[in-house]
Amino acid sequence: MADRHPSTASLLRYFDYDHLPANLAEVSSPFHALAHKMVDDLPEGPEVSAGLRKLLEAKDCMVRAALDLEAQ
């Protein structure tokens, strides 16, 4: 990860899920895996950072949806 642009490395921290309760971690963990796979497999560039931001937005939506499921 040392060879990654600081913005890429910074975005990856938001995909951590160890701090979440188990039900939310289950929703969040596939996004963590995908984010890290994309960073490992693709060349550095603005599209990787943009893709990570969009993936992060999607992850946040799904975690909120899981919170809504709990409230039912």
All heavy atoms as a GROMACS GRO file, in nm:
protein
  556
    1MET      N    1   0.082  -0.119   0.000
    1MET     CA    2   0.000   0.000   0.000
    1MET      C    3   0.087   0.126   0.000
    1MET      O    4   0.038   0.233  -0.030
    1MET     CB    5  -0.091  -0.003   0.123
    1MET     CG    6  -0.200   0.099   0.116
    1MET     SD    7  -0.321   0.073  -0.014
    1MET     CE    8  -0.379  -0.088   0.030
    2ALA      N    9   0.212   0.113   0.030
    2ALA     CA   10   0.299   0.229   0.038
    2ALA      C   11   0.312   0.301  -0.096
    2ALA      O   12   0.339   0.420  -0.099
    2ALA     CB   13   0.437   0.187   0.088
    3ASP      N   14   0.292   0.230  -0.206
    3ASP     CA   15   0.306   0.291  -0.338
    3ASP      C   16   0.177   0.356  -0.386
    3ASP      O   17   0.171   0.406  -0.497
    3ASP     CB   18   0.356   0.189  -0.439
    3ASP     CG   19   0.262   0.072  -0.455
    3ASP    OD1   20   0.184   0.044  -0.362
    3ASP    OD2   21   0.266   0.007  -0.561
    4ARG      N   22   0.074   0.356  -0.305
    4ARG     CA   23  -0.054   0.414  -0.344
    4ARG      C   24  -0.059   0.564  -0.313
    4ARG      O   25   0.002   0.611  -0.218
    4ARG     CB   26  -0.169   0.343  -0.272
    4ARG     CG   27  -0.198   0.208  -0.329
    4ARG     CD   28  -0.239   0.222  -0.472
    4ARG     NE   29  -0.260   0.093  -0.533
    4ARG     CZ   30  -0.301   0.080  -0.658
    4ARG    NH1   31  -0.326   0.184  -0.731
    4ARG    NH2   32  -0.317  -0.039  -0.709
    5HIS      N   33  -0.136   0.633  -0.394
    5HIS     CA   34  -0.158   0.776  -0.371
    5HIS      C   35  -0.223   0.794  -0.234
    5HIS      O   36  -0.305   0.711  -0.193
    5HIS     CB   37  -0.250   0.830  -0.482
    5HIS     CG   38  -0.259   0.978  -0.480
    5HIS    ND1   39  -0.346   1.046  -0.399
    5HIS    CD2   40  -0.190   1.072  -0.550
    5HIS    CE1   41  -0.332   1.175  -0.420
    5HIS    NE2   42  -0.239   1.194  -0.511
    6PRO      N   43  -0.189   0.898  -0.162
    6PRO     CA   44  -0.247   0.919  -0.030
    6PRO      C   45  -0.400   0.919  -0.028
    6PRO      O   46  -0.461   0.872   0.068
    6PRO     CB   47  -0.190   1.054   0.015
    6PRO     CG   48  -0.063   1.068  -0.061
    6PRO     CD   49  -0.086   0.999  -0.194
    7SER      N   50  -0.463   0.972  -0.133
    7SER     CA   51  -0.610   0.973  -0.133
    7SER      C   52  -0.667   0.833  -0.141
    7SER      O   53  -0.768   0.803  -0.079
    7SER     CB   54  -0.663   1.060  -0.247
    7SER     OG   55  -0.632   1.004  -0.372
    8THR      N   56  -0.601   0.745  -0.215
    8THR     CA   57  -0.646   0.606  -0.224
    8THR      C   58  -0.632   0.537  -0.089
    8THR      O   59  -0.725   0.473  -0.040
    8THR     CB   60  -0.567   0.530  -0.332
    8THR    OG1   61  -0.587   0.594  -0.458
    8THR    CG2   62  -0.609   0.385  -0.341
    9ALA      N   63  -0.516   0.551  -0.030
    9ALA     CA   64  -0.492   0.490   0.101
    9ALA      C   65  -0.588   0.545   0.206
    9ALA      O   66  -0.640   0.471   0.290
    9ALA     CB   67  -0.347   0.513   0.144
   10SER      N   68  -0.615   0.674   0.198
   10SER     CA   69  -0.707   0.735   0.293
   10SER      C   70  -0.848   0.682   0.278
   10SER      O   71  -0.916   0.656   0.378
   10SER     CB   72  -0.704   0.887   0.274
   10SER     OG   73  -0.794   0.949   0.362
   11LEU      N   74  -0.894   0.665   0.156
   11LEU     CA   75  -1.029   0.615   0.134
   11LEU      C   76  -1.046   0.472   0.184
   11LEU      O   77  -1.152   0.436   0.234
   11LEU     CB   78  -1.064   0.621  -0.015
   11LEU     CG   79  -1.102   0.758  -0.068
   11LEU    CD1   80  -1.100   0.758  -0.221
   11LEU    CD2   81  -1.238   0.798  -0.016
   12LEU      N   82  -0.943   0.391   0.172
   12LEU     CA   83  -0.955   0.251   0.213
   12LEU      C   84  -0.989   0.235   0.361
   12LEU      O   85  -1.056   0.140   0.398
   12LEU     CB   86  -0.826   0.175   0.180
   12LEU     CG   87  -0.810   0.132   0.036
   12LEU    CD1   88  -0.674   0.066   0.016
   12LEU    CD2   89  -0.922   0.041  -0.010
   13ARG      N   90  -0.948   0.329   0.442
   13ARG     CA   91  -0.975   0.316   0.586
   13ARG      C   92  -1.124   0.319   0.616
   13ARG      O   93  -1.170   0.264   0.715
   13ARG     CB   94  -0.901   0.422   0.666
   13ARG     CG   95  -0.953   0.561   0.645
   13ARG     CD   96  -0.863   0.664   0.714
   13ARG     NE   97  -0.905   0.796   0.674
   13ARG     CZ   98  -0.942   0.891   0.759
   13ARG    NH1   99  -0.937   0.869   0.887
   13ARG    NH2  100  -0.980   1.007   0.714
   14TYR      N  101  -1.202   0.381   0.530
   14TYR     CA  102  -1.346   0.390   0.553
   14TYR      C  103  -1.419   0.259   0.521
   14TYR      O  104  -1.539   0.248   0.546
   14TYR     CB  105  -1.407   0.504   0.471
   14TYR     CG  106  -1.358   0.638   0.514
   14TYR    CD1  107  -1.287   0.719   0.426
   14TYR    CD2  108  -1.379   0.685   0.644
   14TYR    CE1  109  -1.241   0.844   0.465
   14TYR    CE2  110  -1.333   0.809   0.684
   14TYR     CZ  111  -1.264   0.888   0.594
   14TYR     OH  112  -1.218   1.011   0.633
   15PHE      N  113  -1.346   0.162   0.468
   15PHE     CA  114  -1.406   0.032   0.441
   15PHE      C  115  -1.384  -0.068   0.556
   15PHE      O  116  -1.433  -0.179   0.551
   15PHE     CB  117  -1.352  -0.026   0.310
   15PHE     CG  118  -1.401   0.049   0.189
   15PHE    CD1  119  -1.325   0.151   0.133
   15PHE    CD2  120  -1.524   0.019   0.133
   15PHE    CE1  121  -1.371   0.221   0.023
   15PHE    CE2  122  -1.571   0.089   0.023
   15PHE     CZ  123  -1.494   0.189  -0.033
   16ASP      N  124  -1.311  -0.025   0.659
   16ASP     CA  125  -1.293  -0.110   0.776
   16ASP      C  126  -1.429  -0.134   0.842
   16ASP      O  127  -1.516  -0.047   0.840
   16ASP     CB  128  -1.198  -0.046   0.877
   16ASP     CG  129  -1.055  -0.042   0.827
   16ASP    OD1  130  -1.024  -0.112   0.730
   16ASP    OD2  131  -0.975   0.032   0.887
   17TYR      N  132  -1.446  -0.250   0.900
   17TYR     CA  133  -1.577  -0.283   0.958
   17TYR      C  134  -1.566  -0.352   1.094
   17TYR      O  135  -1.666  -0.392   1.152
   17TYR     CB  136  -1.658  -0.371   0.862
   17TYR     CG  137  -1.588  -0.499   0.822
   17TYR    CD1  138  -1.606  -0.615   0.897
   17TYR    CD2  139  -1.504  -0.504   0.712
   17TYR    CE1  140  -1.541  -0.732   0.862
   17TYR    CE2  141  -1.440  -0.620   0.677
   17TYR     CZ  142  -1.459  -0.734   0.751
   17TYR     OH  143  -1.395  -0.850   0.718
   18ASP      N  144  -1.446  -0.366   1.146
   18ASP     CA  145  -1.426  -0.435   1.275
   18ASP      C  146  -1.499  -0.366   1.390
   18ASP      O  147  -1.531  -0.430   1.490
   18ASP     CB  148  -1.278  -0.445   1.309
   18ASP     CG  149  -1.202  -0.535   1.213
   18ASP    OD1  150  -1.268  -0.618   1.146
   18ASP    OD2  151  -1.079  -0.524   1.208
   19HIS      N  152  -1.525  -0.239   1.377
   19HIS     CA  153  -1.590  -0.162   1.484
   19HIS      C  154  -1.742  -0.178   1.482
   19HIS      O  155  -1.810  -0.134   1.575
   19HIS     CB  156  -1.554  -0.014   1.469
   19HIS     CG  157  -1.602   0.046   1.342
   19HIS    ND1  158  -1.544   0.018   1.220
   19HIS    CD2  159  -1.705   0.130   1.316
   19HIS    CE1  160  -1.609   0.083   1.126
   19HIS    NE2  161  -1.708   0.152   1.181
   20LEU      N  162  -1.796  -0.238   1.377
   20LEU     CA  163  -1.942  -0.248   1.362
   20LEU      C  164  -1.997  -0.371   1.433
   20LEU      O  165  -1.928  -0.472   1.447
   20LEU     CB  166  -1.978  -0.258   1.213
   20LEU     CG  167  -1.945  -0.136   1.128
   20LEU    CD1  168  -1.971  -0.168   0.981
   20LEU    CD2  169  -2.026  -0.017   1.172
   21PRO      N  170  -2.123  -0.364   1.474
   21PRO     CA  171  -2.189  -0.485   1.525
   21PRO      C  172  -2.192  -0.592   1.415
   21PRO      O  173  -2.185  -0.559   1.296
   21PRO     CB  174  -2.331  -0.438   1.558
   21PRO     CG  175  -2.329  -0.290   1.555
   21PRO     CD  176  -2.210  -0.248   1.475
   22ALA      N  177  -2.204  -0.715   1.453
   22ALA     CA  178  -2.193  -0.827   1.360
   22ALA      C  179  -2.287  -0.816   1.240
   22ALA      O  180  -2.247  -0.843   1.127
   22ALA     CB  181  -2.217  -0.959   1.434
   23ASN      N  182  -2.411  -0.775   1.263
   23ASN     CA  183  -2.506  -0.768   1.152
   23ASN      C  184  -2.467  -0.662   1.050
   23ASN      O  185  -2.485  -0.680   0.929
   23ASN     CB  186  -2.648  -0.744   1.203
   23ASN     CG  187  -2.663  -0.615   1.280
   23ASN    OD1  188  -2.575  -0.574   1.355
   23ASN    ND2  189  -2.775  -0.549   1.263
   24LEU      N  190  -2.410  -0.551   1.095
   24LEU     CA  191  -2.367  -0.447   1.003
   24LEU      C  192  -2.232  -0.481   0.940
   24LEU      O  193  -2.208  -0.449   0.823
   24LEU     CB  194  -2.359  -0.312   1.075
   24LEU     CG  195  -2.490  -0.262   1.136
   24LEU    CD1  196  -2.469  -0.127   1.203
   24LEU    CD2  197  -2.601  -0.255   1.031
   25ALA      N  198  -2.148  -0.548   1.014
   25ALA     CA  199  -2.020  -0.594   0.959
   25ALA      C  200  -2.043  -0.692   0.845
   25ALA      O  201  -1.970  -0.690   0.745
   25ALA     CB  202  -1.935  -0.657   1.068
   26GLU      N  203  -2.144  -0.773   0.857
   26GLU     CA  204  -2.177  -0.870   0.751
   26GLU      C  205  -2.215  -0.798   0.622
   26GLU      O  206  -2.180  -0.843   0.512
   26GLU     CB  207  -2.292  -0.960   0.797
   26GLU     CG  208  -2.327  -1.068   0.700
   26GLU     CD  209  -2.437  -1.158   0.750
   26GLU    OE1  210  -2.470  -1.154   0.870
   26GLU    OE2  211  -2.490  -1.235   0.668
   27VAL      N  212  -2.283  -0.686   0.633
   27VAL     CA  213  -2.320  -0.607   0.516
   27VAL      C  214  -2.198  -0.533   0.460
   27VAL      O  215  -2.179  -0.524   0.338
   27VAL     CB  216  -2.432  -0.506   0.553
   27VAL    CG1  217  -2.458  -0.408   0.439
   27VAL    CG2  218  -2.559  -0.580   0.592
   28SER      N  219  -2.115  -0.484   0.548
   28SER     CA  220  -2.002  -0.401   0.509
   28SER      C  221  -1.883  -0.480   0.455
   28SER      O  222  -1.810  -0.431   0.368
   28SER     CB  223  -1.958  -0.317   0.629
   28SER     OG  224  -1.860  -0.225   0.593
   29SER      N  225  -1.864  -0.600   0.502
   29SER     CA  226  -1.742  -0.675   0.468
   29SER      C  227  -1.722  -0.701   0.319
   29SER      O  228  -1.608  -0.694   0.271
   29SER     CB  229  -1.733  -0.804   0.548
   29SER     OG  230  -1.835  -0.894   0.511
   30PRO      N  231  -1.825  -0.730   0.240
   30PRO     CA  232  -1.800  -0.749   0.096
   30PRO      C  233  -1.747  -0.622   0.028
   30PRO      O  234  -1.668  -0.631  -0.067
   30PRO     CB  235  -1.936  -0.789   0.040
   30PRO     CG  236  -2.013  -0.841   0.155
   30PRO     CD  237  -1.964  -0.763   0.274
   31PHE      N  238  -1.788  -0.507   0.076
   31PHE     CA  239  -1.739  -0.381   0.019
   31PHE      C  240  -1.591  -0.363   0.052
   31PHE      O  241  -1.514  -0.314  -0.032
   31PHE     CB  242  -1.821  -0.263   0.072
   31PHE     CG  243  -1.961  -0.262   0.020
   31PHE    CD1  244  -2.064  -0.321   0.092
   31PHE    CD2  245  -1.991  -0.202  -0.101
   31PHE    CE1  246  -2.193  -0.321   0.045
   31PHE    CE2  247  -2.121  -0.200  -0.149
   31PHE     CZ  248  -2.223  -0.261  -0.076
   32HIS      N  249  -1.551  -0.402   0.172
   32HIS     CA  250  -1.410  -0.397   0.212
   32HIS      C  251  -1.328  -0.485   0.118
   32HIS      O  252  -1.224  -0.442   0.066
   32HIS     CB  253  -1.398  -0.445   0.357
   32HIS     CG  254  -1.257  -0.453   0.406
   32HIS    ND1  255  -1.180  -0.566   0.390
   32HIS    CD2  256  -1.180  -0.364   0.473
   32HIS    CE1  257  -1.062  -0.545   0.444
   32HIS    NE2  258  -1.060  -0.424   0.495
   33ALA      N  259  -1.375  -0.607   0.098
   33ALA     CA  260  -1.302  -0.701   0.012
   33ALA      C  261  -1.290  -0.647  -0.131
   33ALA      O  262  -1.182  -0.653  -0.192
   33ALA     CB  263  -1.371  -0.837   0.013
   34LEU      N  264  -1.400  -0.594  -0.184
   34LEU     CA  265  -1.397  -0.543  -0.321
   34LEU      C  266  -1.307  -0.420  -0.333
   34LEU      O  267  -1.230  -0.409  -0.428
   34LEU     CB  268  -1.539  -0.509  -0.367
   34LEU     CG  269  -1.551  -0.457  -0.510
   34LEU    CD1  270  -1.493  -0.556  -0.611
   34LEU    CD2  271  -1.695  -0.425  -0.542
   35ALA      N  272  -1.314  -0.330  -0.237
   35ALA     CA  273  -1.229  -0.211  -0.242
   35ALA      C  274  -1.081  -0.250  -0.244
   35ALA      O  275  -1.003  -0.198  -0.325
   35ALA     CB  276  -1.258  -0.121  -0.122
   36HIS      N  277  -1.043  -0.342  -0.158
   36HIS     CA  278  -0.903  -0.383  -0.153
   36HIS      C  279  -0.862  -0.459  -0.279
   36HIS      O  280  -0.750  -0.442  -0.327
   36HIS     CB  281  -0.876  -0.464  -0.026
   36HIS     CG  282  -0.862  -0.376   0.094
   36HIS    ND1  283  -0.741  -0.325   0.135
   36HIS    CD2  284  -0.954  -0.326   0.180
   36HIS    CE1  285  -0.758  -0.249   0.242
   36HIS    NE2  286  -0.887  -0.249   0.270
   37LYS      N  287  -0.952  -0.538  -0.333
   37LYS     CA  288  -0.921  -0.610  -0.458
   37LYS      C  289  -0.899  -0.512  -0.571
   37LYS      O  290  -0.804  -0.528  -0.649
   37LYS     CB  291  -1.033  -0.708  -0.493
   37LYS     CG  292  -1.007  -0.782  -0.624
   37LYS     CD  293  -1.100  -0.895  -0.644
   37LYS     CE  294  -1.080  -0.969  -0.774
   37LYS     NZ  295  -0.947  -0.977  -0.828
   38MET      N  296  -0.983  -0.411  -0.582
   38MET     CA  297  -0.968  -0.313  -0.690
   38MET      C  298  -0.837  -0.236  -0.675
   38MET      O  299  -0.766  -0.213  -0.773
   38MET     CB  300  -1.087  -0.216  -0.692
   38MET     CG  301  -1.220  -0.280  -0.726
   38MET     SD  302  -1.226  -0.355  -0.891
   38MET     CE  303  -1.191  -0.527  -0.855
   39VAL      N  304  -0.802  -0.198  -0.554
   39VAL     CA  305  -0.677  -0.126  -0.531
   39VAL      C  306  -0.557  -0.215  -0.563
   39VAL      O  307  -0.457  -0.170  -0.619
   39VAL     CB  308  -0.671  -0.072  -0.387
   39VAL    CG1  309  -0.532  -0.022  -0.351
   39VAL    CG2  310  -0.773   0.040  -0.370
   40ASP      N  311  -0.568  -0.343  -0.531
   40ASP     CA  312  -0.459  -0.437  -0.560
   40ASP      C  313  -0.446  -0.466  -0.709
   40ASP      O  314  -0.335  -0.484  -0.759
   40ASP     CB  315  -0.480  -0.568  -0.485
   40ASP     CG  316  -0.462  -0.556  -0.335
   40ASP    OD1  317  -0.404  -0.455  -0.290
   40ASP    OD2  318  -0.506  -0.647  -0.263
   41ASP      N  319  -0.558  -0.470  -0.780
   41ASP     CA  320  -0.558  -0.517  -0.919
   41ASP      C  321  -0.547  -0.407  -1.024
   41ASP      O  322  -0.508  -0.435  -1.137
   41ASP     CB  323  -0.686  -0.596  -0.948
   41ASP     CG  324  -0.692  -0.728  -0.872
   41ASP    OD1  325  -0.593  -0.765  -0.806
   41ASP    OD2  326  -0.798  -0.793  -0.879
   42LEU      N  327  -0.583  -0.285  -0.990
   42LEU     CA  328  -0.588  -0.178  -1.090
   42LEU      C  329  -0.475  -0.078  -1.072
   42LEU      O  330  -0.428  -0.057  -0.960
   42LEU     CB  331  -0.723  -0.106  -1.080
   42LEU     CG  332  -0.846  -0.192  -1.109
   42LEU    CD1  333  -0.973  -0.115  -1.079
   42LEU    CD2  334  -0.844  -0.241  -1.253
   43PRO      N  335  -0.435  -0.012  -1.181
   43PRO     CA  336  -0.329   0.089  -1.168
   43PRO      C  337  -0.383   0.214  -1.099
   43PRO      O  338  -0.502   0.245  -1.108
   43PRO     CB  339  -0.292   0.119  -1.314
   43PRO     CG  340  -0.414   0.085  -1.392
   43PRO     CD  341  -0.480  -0.030  -1.319
   44GLU      N  342  -0.293   0.281  -1.032
   44GLU     CA  343  -0.330   0.405  -0.963
   44GLU      C  344  -0.376   0.508  -1.065
   44GLU      O  345  -0.324   0.515  -1.175
   44GLU     CB  346  -0.208   0.459  -0.886
   44GLU     CG  347  -0.238   0.578  -0.801
   44GLU     CD  348  -0.339   0.549  -0.694
   44GLU    OE1  349  -0.317   0.460  -0.613
   44GLU    OE2  350  -0.443   0.617  -0.693
   45GLY      N  351  -0.475   0.584  -1.026
   45GLY     CA  352  -0.523   0.691  -1.113
   45GLY      C  353  -0.649   0.752  -1.055
   45GLY      O  354  -0.707   0.700  -0.959
   46PRO      N  355  -0.695   0.860  -1.116
   46PRO     CA  356  -0.812   0.928  -1.063
   46PRO      C  357  -0.938   0.842  -1.066
   46PRO      O  358  -1.026   0.859  -0.982
   46PRO     CB  359  -0.826   1.052  -1.151
   46PRO     CG  360  -0.745   1.025  -1.272
   46PRO     CD  361  -0.638   0.928  -1.232
   47GLU      N  362  -0.948   0.750  -1.161
   47GLU     CA  363  -1.067   0.667  -1.169
   47GLU      C  364  -1.075   0.569  -1.052
   47GLU      O  365  -1.184   0.534  -1.007
   47GLU     CB  366  -1.074   0.592  -1.302
   47GLU     CG  367  -1.096   0.684  -1.421
   47GLU     CD  368  -1.223   0.767  -1.409
   47GLU    OE1  369  -1.325   0.717  -1.359
   47GLU    OE2  370  -1.220   0.885  -1.451
   48VAL      N  371  -0.961   0.525  -1.003
   48VAL     CA  372  -0.962   0.437  -0.886
   48VAL      C  373  -1.014   0.513  -0.764
   48VAL      O  374  -1.101   0.463  -0.692
   48VAL     CB  375  -0.822   0.376  -0.858
   48VAL    CG1  376  -0.818   0.304  -0.724
   48VAL    CG2  377  -0.784   0.280  -0.970
   49SER      N  378  -0.966   0.633  -0.744
   49SER     CA  379  -1.016   0.714  -0.632
   49SER      C  380  -1.165   0.743  -0.647
   49SER      O  381  -1.241   0.733  -0.551
   49SER     CB  382  -0.938   0.845  -0.621
   49SER     OG  383  -0.805   0.819  -0.584
   50ALA      N  384  -1.207   0.777  -0.768
   50ALA     CA  385  -1.349   0.805  -0.792
   50ALA      C  386  -1.432   0.680  -0.767
   50ALA      O  387  -1.540   0.685  -0.705
   50ALA     CB  388  -1.370   0.856  -0.934
   51GLY      N  389  -1.384   0.566  -0.815
   51GLY     CA  390  -1.456   0.440  -0.793
   51GLY      C  391  -1.466   0.405  -0.646
   51GLY      O  392  -1.570   0.356  -0.600
   52LEU      N  393  -1.360   0.428  -0.571
   52LEU     CA  394  -1.364   0.401  -0.427
   52LEU      C  395  -1.464   0.492  -0.357
   52LEU      O  396  -1.537   0.446  -0.268
   52LEU     CB  397  -1.225   0.419  -0.365
   52LEU     CG  398  -1.123   0.311  -0.396
   52LEU    CD1  399  -0.987   0.348  -0.337
   52LEU    CD2  400  -1.168   0.175  -0.345
   53ARG      N  401  -1.470   0.618  -0.399
   53ARG     CA  402  -1.568   0.708  -0.337
   53ARG      C  403  -1.710   0.662  -0.365
   53ARG      O  404  -1.797   0.663  -0.276
   53ARG     CB  405  -1.548   0.852  -0.387
   53ARG     CG  406  -1.432   0.923  -0.321
   53ARG     CD  407  -1.432   1.072  -0.350
   53ARG     NE  408  -1.428   1.101  -0.493
   53ARG     CZ  409  -1.316   1.106  -0.566
   53ARG    NH1  410  -1.199   1.085  -0.509
   53ARG    NH2  411  -1.322   1.134  -0.695
   54LYS      N  412  -1.736   0.617  -0.487
   54LYS     CA  413  -1.870   0.569  -0.522
   54LYS      C  414  -1.902   0.438  -0.450
   54LYS      O  415  -2.015   0.416  -0.404
   54LYS     CB  416  -1.883   0.553  -0.672
   54LYS     CG  417  -1.883   0.688  -0.744
   54LYS     CD  418  -1.876   0.672  -0.894
   54LYS     CE  419  -1.857   0.804  -0.962
   54LYS     NZ  420  -1.980   0.881  -0.976
   55LEU      N  421  -1.803   0.350  -0.438
   55LEU     CA  422  -1.822   0.225  -0.365
   55LEU      C  423  -1.849   0.254  -0.218
   55LEU      O  424  -1.933   0.188  -0.155
   55LEU     CB  425  -1.700   0.135  -0.383
   55LEU     CG  426  -1.710  -0.005  -0.324
   55LEU    CD1  427  -1.823  -0.084  -0.389
   55LEU    CD2  428  -1.577  -0.078  -0.340
   56LEU      N  429  -1.779   0.351  -0.163
   56LEU     CA  430  -1.801   0.391  -0.024
   56LEU      C  431  -1.942   0.443  -0.005
   56LEU      O  432  -2.009   0.410   0.093
   56LEU     CB  433  -1.698   0.496   0.016
   56LEU     CG  434  -1.705   0.548   0.158
   56LEU    CD1  435  -1.684   0.435   0.259
   56LEU    CD2  436  -1.601   0.657   0.178
   57GLU      N  437  -1.989   0.522  -0.098
   57GLU     CA  438  -2.126   0.573  -0.091
   57GLU      C  439  -2.226   0.457  -0.094
   57GLU      O  440  -2.322   0.455  -0.017
   57GLU     CB  441  -2.152   0.669  -0.207
   57GLU     CG  442  -2.288   0.732  -0.204
   57GLU     CD  443  -2.310   0.830  -0.318
   57GLU    OE1  444  -2.215   0.865  -0.390
   57GLU    OE2  445  -2.426   0.873  -0.333
   58ALA      N  446  -2.202   0.360  -0.181
   58ALA     CA  447  -2.291   0.244  -0.189
   58ALA      C  448  -2.287   0.164  -0.059
   58ALA      O  449  -2.391   0.122  -0.008
   58ALA     CB  450  -2.250   0.156  -0.307
   59LYS      N  451  -2.167   0.146  -0.003
   59LYS     CA  452  -2.155   0.073   0.123
   59LYS      C  453  -2.232   0.143   0.234
   59LYS      O  454  -2.307   0.080   0.310
   59LYS     CB  455  -2.007   0.059   0.161
   59LYS     CG  456  -1.980  -0.030   0.280
   59LYS     CD  457  -1.947   0.035   0.410
   59LYS     CE  458  -1.863   0.156   0.410
   59LYS     NZ  459  -1.855   0.212   0.547
   60ASP      N  460  -2.219   0.273   0.240
   60ASP     CA  461  -2.290   0.349   0.343
   60ASP      C  462  -2.441   0.334   0.328
   60ASP      O  463  -2.514   0.319   0.427
   60ASP     CB  464  -2.250   0.496   0.338
   60ASP     CG  465  -2.108   0.522   0.384
   60ASP    OD1  466  -2.048   0.432   0.447
   60ASP    OD2  467  -2.056   0.632   0.355
   61CYS      N  468  -2.490   0.336   0.205
   61CYS     CA  469  -2.633   0.317   0.181
   61CYS      C  470  -2.679   0.180   0.228
   61CYS      O  471  -2.786   0.167   0.291
   61CYS     CB  472  -2.665   0.333   0.032
   61CYS     SG  473  -2.649   0.500  -0.030
   62MET      N  474  -2.602   0.078   0.199
   62MET     CA  475  -2.642  -0.058   0.238
   62MET      C  476  -2.638  -0.077   0.389
   62MET      O  477  -2.724  -0.145   0.446
   62MET     CB  478  -2.553  -0.162   0.169
   62MET     CG  479  -2.564  -0.161   0.020
   62MET     SD  480  -2.736  -0.176  -0.035
   62MET     CE  481  -2.716  -0.140  -0.206
   63VAL      N  482  -2.542  -0.017   0.454
   63VAL     CA  483  -2.536  -0.025   0.600
   63VAL      C  484  -2.656   0.048   0.660
   63VAL      O  485  -2.721  -0.002   0.754
   63VAL     CB  486  -2.403   0.031   0.655
   63VAL    CG1  487  -2.407   0.046   0.806
   63VAL    CG2  488  -2.287  -0.061   0.615
   64ARG      N  489  -2.692   0.163   0.604
   64ARG     CA  490  -2.812   0.233   0.652
   64ARG      C  491  -2.938   0.150   0.627
   64ARG      O  492  -3.029   0.148   0.711
   64ARG     CB  493  -2.823   0.371   0.589
   64ARG     CG  494  -2.722   0.470   0.646
   64ARG     CD  495  -2.752   0.612   0.604
   64ARG     NE  496  -2.745   0.634   0.460
   64ARG     CZ  497  -2.633   0.665   0.395
   64ARG    NH1  498  -2.519   0.680   0.462
   64ARG    NH2  499  -2.636   0.686   0.264
   65ALA      N  500  -2.944   0.080   0.513
   65ALA     CA  501  -3.058  -0.007   0.487
   65ALA      C  502  -3.066  -0.118   0.591
   65ALA      O  503  -3.176  -0.154   0.636
   65ALA     CB  504  -3.048  -0.067   0.347
   66ALA      N  505  -2.952  -0.170   0.632
   66ALA     CA  506  -2.951  -0.273   0.736
   66ALA      C  507  -2.998  -0.215   0.869
   66ALA      O  508  -3.064  -0.284   0.946
   66ALA     CB  509  -2.811  -0.334   0.749
   67LEU      N  510  -2.965  -0.091   0.896
   67LEU     CA  511  -3.016  -0.026   1.018
   67LEU      C  512  -3.167  -0.012   1.012
   67LEU      O  513  -3.236  -0.032   1.112
   67LEU     CB  514  -2.951   0.113   1.035
   67LEU     CG  515  -2.806   0.115   1.080
   67LEU    CD1  516  -2.751   0.256   1.069
   67LEU    CD2  517  -2.793   0.061   1.220
   68ASP      N  518  -3.220   0.021   0.894
   68ASP     CA  519  -3.364   0.031   0.877
   68ASP      C  520  -3.432  -0.104   0.898
   68ASP      O  521  -3.542  -0.112   0.953
   68ASP     CB  522  -3.401   0.085   0.739
   68ASP     CG  523  -3.366   0.232   0.722
   68ASP    OD1  524  -3.342   0.300   0.826
   68ASP    OD2  525  -3.359   0.278   0.608
   69LEU      N  526  -3.366  -0.210   0.856
   69LEU     CA  527  -3.420  -0.345   0.875
   69LEU      C  528  -3.432  -0.376   1.023
   69LEU      O  529  -3.531  -0.436   1.067
   69LEU     CB  530  -3.328  -0.448   0.807
   69LEU     CG  531  -3.372  -0.592   0.807
   69LEU    CD1  532  -3.505  -0.608   0.734
   69LEU    CD2  533  -3.266  -0.678   0.743
   70GLU      N  534  -3.333  -0.334   1.101
   70GLU     CA  535  -3.336  -0.355   1.247
   70GLU      C  536  -3.455  -0.283   1.310
   70GLU      O  537  -3.513  -0.330   1.406
   70GLU     CB  538  -3.210  -0.300   1.311
   70GLU     CG  539  -3.088  -0.384   1.295
   70GLU     CD  540  -2.969  -0.321   1.366
   70GLU    OE1  541  -2.978  -0.208   1.417
   70GLU    OE2  542  -2.865  -0.387   1.368
   71ALA      N  543  -3.488  -0.166   1.257
   71ALA     CA  544  -3.594  -0.083   1.316
   71ALA      C  545  -3.734  -0.137   1.292
   71ALA      O  546  -3.828  -0.095   1.357
   71ALA     CB  547  -3.584   0.059   1.261
   72GLN      N  548  -3.746  -0.229   1.198
   72GLN     CA  549  -3.880  -0.285   1.166
   72GLN      C  550  -3.929  -0.378   1.274
   72GLN      O  551  -3.866  -0.444   1.343
   72GLN     CB  552  -3.876  -0.358   1.032
   72GLN     CG  553  -3.851  -0.264   0.918
   72GLN     CD  554  -3.845  -0.338   0.785
   72GLN    OE1  555  -3.848  -0.460   0.778
   72GLN    NE2  556  -3.835  -0.262   0.679
   0.00000   0.00000   0.00000
